[in-house]
Amino acid sequence: MNILFPHENIRKIQDEFINDILLALKEKKHLLAHAPTGLGKSAAVLSTTIPYALENNLTIFFLTSRHTQHKIAIETLKKIKELHNTDLKVVDLIGKQHMCIYPGTETLTPQQFTEYCKEVVENNSCQYYTNLKFNNKLSFETKNLLNKTKKEILDVDELISSSKSCSLCPYEISILKAKEANVIIMDYYHIFSPAIASAFLNKTDKTIQESIIIVDEAHNLPQRMRDHLSVRLTSTTIERAITEAQPYEQAKKYLEEIKEKLDNLSSNLQEERLVKKSEFHIEEYGDVILELEKIADIVREIKKRSYIGTVVQFLQAWQGQDEGFARIIAKNKFNDRITTSLSYKCLDPSLLSTEVIDSAHSVICMSGTLTPLEMYSEILGFKNPILKSYSNPFPQENRLNLLIPKTSTKFTKRSMGMYQDIAREISSISNLVPGNCIIFFPSYQLRDAIDVYFKSLCKKTTYYEQKGISKQEKETLLDNFKKDKEMGAVLLAVAGGNFSEGIDLPGDLLKSVIVVGLPLSRPDLETTELINYYDQKYSKGWDYGYIFPAMQKTIQAAGRCIRSESDKGVIVFLDERYSHENYYKCFPKDFNVHTTMLPLKRIEEFFK
Ligand code: SF4
């Protein structure tokens, strides 16, 4: 079988990856690949899976959650098609709501959007949907658009704009195109969410069994699956639902009963506690859901969103299984206002992923931070996959990884003195580095506490990541940060936040990354339950539920520094716990971490 490689030369490390992919495909196995940035993952995986899929009549589902990765995949596919003259049919799609051109839908929550779209389709009140067909057959406009774009590889933005110009629903057009496609680029949910996958597969006549699934940035998959299965009901939502139900006596009565139930559950509650399913039981549960669902439909006919609909979705999910879930009631304080929330939290991503993995021809999970591979294999439910870790393709001498075990953000060690020590350490490093530096903290709170001392010591312009920063604000901040590269600036951000993933600052735009402390999860009930769950299931509760996820965030943040072959930079891990065996073992083998108490000397020498 010929590889359809999109570039002139295949590098040695890519060749290794390609051979492993081939082995997985031929043996109908799965591959989990820790493949650092710069390896050329997309080119290697697409050039290998495409000829195999064409020969064996399989469809490739390329799953990614990032817009930039969609673009990279599309560019790679265009090159493959051009260079090898293959009859490749590709569709690029994202979530339905993000493709929707119906005015006003962008402000809805995902749940509200799903209900709203369903409603307007059923009522024939979305012209973009009704225009798709005429007399139960594809309309002239639809056929025309499909024909016109048949041979082209369009990215999702191009697909939206060409559909919009014909007043046709872009998502439905992409579904029609997907029927013929060999490669479909989309989000994890299109395959791993049972409801979305079943609708998508039915409409496109595709099956998981006849597919090769490529999961890009696969380190995100477990949490995305957990989030997808988790639901939450807040006292605010119920209050709004009651207001919404004013004209509907029965529905209002039911909602008031639900509110009373929630109030009773949270009386005498200090912070949070576990709840049994039976503790939140409402008489005539099924009738309540039916009545509220009916009223939610009426509300949605008048306005786009319905809080009653949100309550219904929670009630339906609450009836689910106990195994792999935690039920938690909590009191939350926000802007001096106390609210109550009842959560049904998923702990086990394999509840969604196992069936898909078992059915597909091959699943290839790849990421620059898929480490430790064994953990991802176990928690996603793989059985005997190929696990491969590839070495960093960039020159070792361009990277200096330092571990400074002088300070700690451990809860019991936090004090003003410790914050001053940390501020002194990070300011002396960032002042010395010739260029831009990003400092990642475990939380906004700690960042602000340390910044009290840092700001008077730092000699460079400082930028701050704000909680809930918009996409536009983030881009503006990055643009200004880049402009400061000559004088050097410092961005104070949070590990696991907006700047620790999905940003590229290649060349001389970023010279150093400092990770302050360990970005461990809050030791709340959810974390405790996750630890207990993985302890029972694999006897690895602390590793899988606490330590490894924190180290994954650290490595992800550190990965911002070196983005291309010519990048040169210093990465600092500032916490004594990084030198402890249970954390240290999580660094990738080729990280070459040097422990030092005299970092300035080493940094100075490195940049000479
Ligand atoms: S049918 Fe399409 S255009 Fe209409 S609301 Fe749904 S997603 Fe939007």
Boltz pocket constraint, residues with backbone or C-beta under 6 A from the ligand:
constraints:
  - pocket:
      binder: B
      contacts: [[A, 96], [A, 97], [A, 99], [A, 100], [A, 101], [A, 102], [A, 116], [A, 117], [A, 118], [A, 120], [A, 121], [A, 126], [A, 128], [A, 129], [A, 169], [A, 170], [A, 171], [A, 172]]
      max_distance: 6.0
